Amino acid sequence: MVAAGGGVVLEGGIPVYRVSLGEGRLKVPEGAEVLLLAKGSHVELAGVVLKGRALGANLEGDGLLGLDLALSGGNLEAGLFLRDGEHRLEVRAGNAELRFLPGSDLEVEAQVRLGGLEVAGPWRQVAAHGGRRWSLGEGKAKLGARVAMGNLELEA
């Protein structure tokens, strides 16, 4: 495990990566679960299951294998490969651009209160109560994406 621009500690066998006011890069084995606590920073991650919170941060993810993130006052640009499990994204103020990589198999329930929602690619719209849902493949993985103020882009 190699970290730049932040500190890493293991808690319960899970790397907890804290980054404040700067740039950060974390290199861990592919598929590892990472708990991110970022504040006022720019962080790049690849090939991990990303969990955590970010405040005033810009996050870039490449080939993320899972997502459970709360973002306030920042942006997320990520390529995701989701095939199973429950995933979550909450954006209080900011933008999220999510690109789902070939082979992803998921259903997305998206809610945007103040802002825009763009969906591009071979998605099938699915009837939903209280939000909008799109399915890619059989819809094995589930992603709940909620944006209070900002934009959400889903691309496959």
Secondary structure, 3 states (H helix, E strand, C coil): CEEECCEEEEECCEEEEEEEEEEEEEECCCCCEEEEEEEEEEEEEECCEEEEEEECCEEEEEEECEEEEEEEEEEEEEEECCCCCEEEEEEEEEEEEEEECCCCCEEEEEEEEECCEEEECCCEEECCCCCEEEEECCCCEEEEEEEEEEEEEEEC
